[in-house]
Amino acid sequence: MYTIHSDIFPDGTPVDGWFHNTSIPELTKLGKQYIITDYGIHDDGRIYTDNFQKLIDLVYNAGGGVIVIPHGTYMTGALFFRQGVNLYIEDGATLMGSDNISDYPVCKTRIEGETCQYFTALINASGIDGFTLCGNGTIDGNGLRSWKAFWQRCFGRTVGFPFFLAAKNLESRLHQQRRTACKAYLYVRLYQCYCCRIAHL
């Protein structure tokens, strides 16, 4: 009978102590705080993809920090995080994905065992080191429209389904602590990543 050791991977490699640390980083430890409502993003049912992405770029160009989602519901399409830019969703806050598949650009990716052109995720982190996503708020994939289309056609990839989160070539850290609702498609997709930790979902 195979014995499971919590400190050894199946190939015999020791598990780094980092994996056993299930604590969630404090907001104050994530760098300078950028509250989205200070940057033209409002709880009014409109989709603010461009504003969100401009804020991500602003934080990156300023040397990094954390984007804070305050109480309320804020809508967006695909977001592309950059080095040093983290995301914190406060209790009572919801980051809601657009239900319009055109708000998720198509790119070359891996899905279901093959390389193909497919839709990006709501939250994308590629080629960066130390991305942290945490907080007691909610990410709502707003997937009902996609699921209705899926059941009418009964073929998964003939219907546009964005992921919740897609990480590629991510190194060091991926902290997750938040509620999720109505996913559009696959929950979290990790591809060619190193040292990712998901806790307290």
One Martini backbone bead per residue (centre of mass of N, CA, C, O) as a GRO file, in nm:
protein
  201
    1MET     BB    1   0.097   0.036   0.022
    2TYR     BB    2   0.057   0.368  -0.020
    3THR     BB    3   0.226   0.634   0.136
    4ILE     BB    4   0.140   0.939   0.269
    5HIS     BB    5   0.339   1.239   0.251
    6SER     BB    6   0.332   1.578   0.343
    7ASP     BB    7   0.671   1.616   0.281
    8ILE     BB    8   0.627   1.444   0.002
    9PHE     BB    9   0.650   1.383  -0.307
   10PRO     BB   10   0.594   1.123  -0.526
   11ASP     BB   11   0.910   1.166  -0.636
   12GLY     BB   12   1.067   1.255  -0.344
   13THR     BB   13   1.030   1.546  -0.309
   14PRO     BB   14   1.050   1.794  -0.111
   15VAL     BB   15   0.842   1.993   0.074
   16ASP     BB   16   0.800   2.301   0.105
   17GLY     BB   17   0.708   2.498   0.374
   18TRP     BB   18   0.527   2.699   0.216
   19PHE     BB   19   0.280   2.498   0.173
   20HIS     BB   20   0.200   2.498   0.495
   21ASN     BB   21   0.116   2.796   0.457
   22THR     BB   22  -0.226   2.922   0.520
   23SER     BB   23  -0.187   3.205   0.522
   24ILE     BB   24  -0.303   3.537   0.476
   25PRO     BB   25  -0.242   3.819   0.352
   26GLU     BB   26  -0.224   4.131   0.437
   27LEU     BB   27  -0.315   4.423   0.308
   28THR     BB   28  -0.063   4.588   0.429
   29LYS     BB   29   0.145   4.375   0.263
   30LEU     BB   30   0.066   4.460  -0.061
   31GLY     BB   31   0.089   4.759  -0.059
   32LYS     BB   32  -0.027   4.994  -0.225
   33GLN     BB   33  -0.345   5.143  -0.231
   34TYR     BB   34  -0.616   5.088  -0.483
   35ILE     BB   35  -0.919   5.230  -0.515
   36ILE     BB   36  -1.145   5.201  -0.765
   37THR     BB   37  -1.334   5.457  -0.699
   38ASP     BB   38  -1.081   5.657  -0.766
   39TYR     BB   39  -1.096   5.534  -1.098
   40GLY     BB   40  -1.399   5.523  -1.234
   41ILE     BB   41  -1.533   5.289  -1.055
   42HIS     BB   42  -1.867   5.152  -1.040
   43ASP     BB   43  -2.188   5.074  -0.880
   44ASP     BB   44  -2.391   5.050  -1.195
   45GLY     BB   45  -2.368   4.799  -1.422
   46ARG     BB   46  -2.117   4.865  -1.560
   47ILE     BB   47  -1.845   4.822  -1.779
   48TYR     BB   48  -1.477   4.843  -1.663
   49THR     BB   49  -1.229   4.734  -1.822
   50ASP     BB   50  -1.054   4.980  -1.898
   51ASN     BB   51  -1.020   5.092  -1.611
   52PHE     BB   52  -0.889   4.848  -1.486
   53GLN     BB   53  -0.644   4.827  -1.680
   54LYS     BB   54  -0.532   5.109  -1.624
   55LEU     BB   55  -0.481   5.050  -1.323
   56ILE     BB   56  -0.284   4.821  -1.355
   57ASP     BB   57  -0.076   4.989  -1.514
   58LEU     BB   58  -0.033   5.206  -1.302
   59VAL     BB   59   0.073   5.022  -1.076
   60TYR     BB   60   0.309   4.910  -1.232
   61ASN     BB   61   0.448   5.192  -1.301
   62ALA     BB   62   0.465   5.251  -0.970
   63GLY     BB   63   0.578   4.950  -0.849
   64GLY     BB   64   0.318   4.861  -0.718
   65GLY     BB   65   0.040   4.671  -0.557
   66VAL     BB   66  -0.313   4.716  -0.458
   67ILE     BB   67  -0.627   4.622  -0.557
   68VAL     BB   68  -0.938   4.754  -0.435
   69ILE     BB   69  -1.249   4.604  -0.349
   70PRO     BB   70  -1.529   4.732  -0.253
   71HIS     BB   71  -1.826   4.772  -0.165
   72GLY     BB   72  -1.994   4.592  -0.409
   73THR     BB   73  -2.061   4.594  -0.771
   74TYR     BB   74  -1.823   4.499  -1.030
   75MET     BB   75  -1.769   4.529  -1.381
   76THR     BB   76  -1.602   4.293  -1.616
   77GLY     BB   77  -1.366   4.182  -1.806
   78ALA     BB   78  -1.078   4.108  -1.905
   79LEU     BB   79  -0.781   4.066  -1.701
   80PHE     BB   80  -0.427   4.189  -1.689
   81PHE     BB   81  -0.177   4.108  -1.501
   82ARG     BB   82   0.109   4.242  -1.332
   83GLN     BB   83   0.387   4.302  -1.197
   84GLY     BB   84   0.301   4.370  -0.855
   85VAL     BB   85  -0.013   4.311  -0.896
   86ASN     BB   86  -0.281   4.306  -0.681
   87LEU     BB   87  -0.580   4.145  -0.520
   88TYR     BB   88  -0.858   4.289  -0.327
   89ILE     BB   89  -1.159   4.155  -0.165
   90GLU     BB   90  -1.395   4.267   0.010
   91ASP     BB   91  -1.627   4.252   0.226
   92GLY     BB   92  -1.911   4.286   0.012
   93ALA     BB   93  -1.763   4.227  -0.249
   94THR     BB   94  -1.796   4.231  -0.622
   95LEU     BB   95  -1.660   4.057  -0.897
   96MET     BB   96  -1.803   4.090  -1.221
   97GLY     BB   97  -1.861   3.930  -1.501
   98SER     BB   98  -1.918   3.938  -1.808
   99ASP     BB   99  -2.175   3.796  -2.042
  100ASN     BB  100  -1.985   3.890  -2.280
  101ILE     BB  101  -1.764   3.729  -2.486
  102SER     BB  102  -1.632   3.994  -2.619
  103ASP     BB  103  -1.479   4.056  -2.327
  104TYR     BB  104  -1.294   3.793  -2.433
  105PRO     BB  105  -1.023   3.738  -2.567
  106VAL     BB  106  -0.847   3.575  -2.807
  107CYS     BB  107  -0.608   3.302  -2.759
  108LYS     BB  108  -0.334   3.123  -2.716
  109THR     BB  109  -0.382   2.787  -2.585
  110ARG     BB  110  -0.467   2.548  -2.329
  111ILE     BB  111  -0.714   2.282  -2.395
  112GLU     BB  112  -0.800   1.971  -2.363
  113GLY     BB  113  -0.496   1.879  -2.472
  114GLU     BB  114  -0.468   2.152  -2.652
  115THR     BB  115  -0.379   2.375  -2.896
  116CYS     BB  116  -0.553   2.697  -2.904
  117GLN     BB  117  -0.819   2.904  -2.963
  118TYR     BB  118  -0.921   3.111  -2.683
  119PHE     BB  119  -1.061   3.232  -2.415
  120THR     BB  120  -1.022   3.434  -2.178
  121ALA     BB  121  -1.017   3.532  -1.866
  122LEU     BB  122  -1.103   3.725  -1.613
  123ILE     BB  123  -0.828   3.630  -1.474
  124ASN     BB  124  -0.488   3.723  -1.563
  125ALA     BB  125  -0.164   3.537  -1.518
  126SER     BB  126   0.148   3.603  -1.690
  127GLY     BB  127   0.481   3.589  -1.621
  128ILE     BB  128   0.471   3.609  -1.300
  129ASP     BB  129   0.575   3.714  -0.959
  130GLY     BB  130   0.356   3.708  -0.687
  131PHE     BB  131   0.052   3.662  -0.705
  132THR     BB  132  -0.229   3.817  -0.529
  133LEU     BB  133  -0.548   3.669  -0.419
  134CYS     BB  134  -0.777   3.828  -0.192
  135GLY     BB  135  -1.036   3.792   0.039
  136ASN     BB  136  -1.400   3.804   0.139
  137GLY     BB  137  -1.509   3.815  -0.127
  138THR     BB  138  -1.645   3.813  -0.468
  139ILE     BB  139  -1.653   3.598  -0.758
  140ASP     BB  140  -1.853   3.650  -1.053
  141GLY     BB  141  -1.903   3.481  -1.357
  142ASN     BB  142  -2.182   3.514  -1.494
  143GLY     BB  143  -2.280   3.216  -1.654
  144LEU     BB  144  -2.578   3.175  -1.754
  145ARG     BB  145  -2.566   3.247  -2.056
  146SER     BB  146  -2.360   3.024  -2.134
  147TRP     BB  147  -2.522   2.779  -2.030
  148LYS     BB  148  -2.765   2.812  -2.212
  149ALA     BB  149  -2.607   2.778  -2.475
  150PHE     BB  150  -2.493   2.500  -2.416
  151TRP     BB  151  -2.772   2.342  -2.385
  152GLN     BB  152  -2.858   2.403  -2.682
  153ARG     BB  153  -2.584   2.263  -2.817
  154CYS     BB  154  -2.391   2.052  -2.651
  155PHE     BB  155  -2.105   2.221  -2.696
  156GLY     BB  156  -1.853   2.359  -2.536
  157ARG     BB  157  -1.658   2.504  -2.774
  158THR     BB  158  -1.916   2.648  -2.923
  159VAL     BB  159  -1.901   2.806  -2.657
  160GLY     BB  160  -1.854   3.087  -2.467
  161PHE     BB  161  -1.595   3.032  -2.207
  162PRO     BB  162  -1.482   3.168  -1.936
  163PHE     BB  163  -1.269   3.184  -1.701
  164PHE     BB  164  -1.183   3.276  -1.396
  165LEU     BB  165  -0.872   3.164  -1.388
  166ALA     BB  166  -0.547   3.234  -1.547
  167ALA     BB  167  -0.228   3.062  -1.530
  168LYS     BB  168   0.103   3.145  -1.666
  169ASN     BB  169   0.413   3.124  -1.579
  170LEU     BB  170   0.397   3.106  -1.268
  171GLU     BB  171   0.568   3.237  -0.982
  172SER     BB  172   0.557   3.133  -0.633
  173ARG     BB  173   0.247   3.299  -0.614
  174LEU     BB  174  -0.098   3.190  -0.527
  175HIS     BB  175  -0.341   3.353  -0.369
  176GLN     BB  176  -0.655   3.228  -0.227
  177GLN     BB  177  -0.949   3.423  -0.094
  178ARG     BB  178  -1.272   3.343  -0.199
  179ARG     BB  179  -1.569   3.380  -0.335
  180THR     BB  180  -1.793   3.199  -0.553
  181ALA     BB  181  -2.000   3.248  -0.860
  182CYS     BB  182  -2.119   3.143  -1.138
  183LYS     BB  183  -1.959   2.990  -1.336
  184ALA     BB  184  -1.865   2.968  -1.670
  185TYR     BB  185  -1.630   2.755  -1.621
  186LEU     BB  186  -1.356   2.688  -1.542
  187TYR     BB  187  -1.219   2.779  -1.260
  188VAL     BB  188  -0.898   2.692  -1.255
  189ARG     BB  189  -0.597   2.771  -1.450
  190LEU     BB  190  -0.292   2.585  -1.460
  191TYR     BB  191   0.017   2.667  -1.649
  192GLN     BB  192   0.333   2.635  -1.601
  193CYS     BB  193   0.365   2.633  -1.284
  194TYR     BB  194   0.523   2.765  -0.973
  195CYS     BB  195   0.427   2.774  -0.671
  196CYS     BB  196   0.108   2.719  -0.592
  197ARG     BB  197  -0.151   2.863  -0.376
  198ILE     BB  198  -0.460   2.731  -0.240
  199ALA     BB  199  -0.686   2.896  -0.005
  200HIS     BB  200  -0.988   2.929   0.151
  201LEU     BB  201  -1.256   2.858  -0.038
   0.00000   0.00000   0.00000
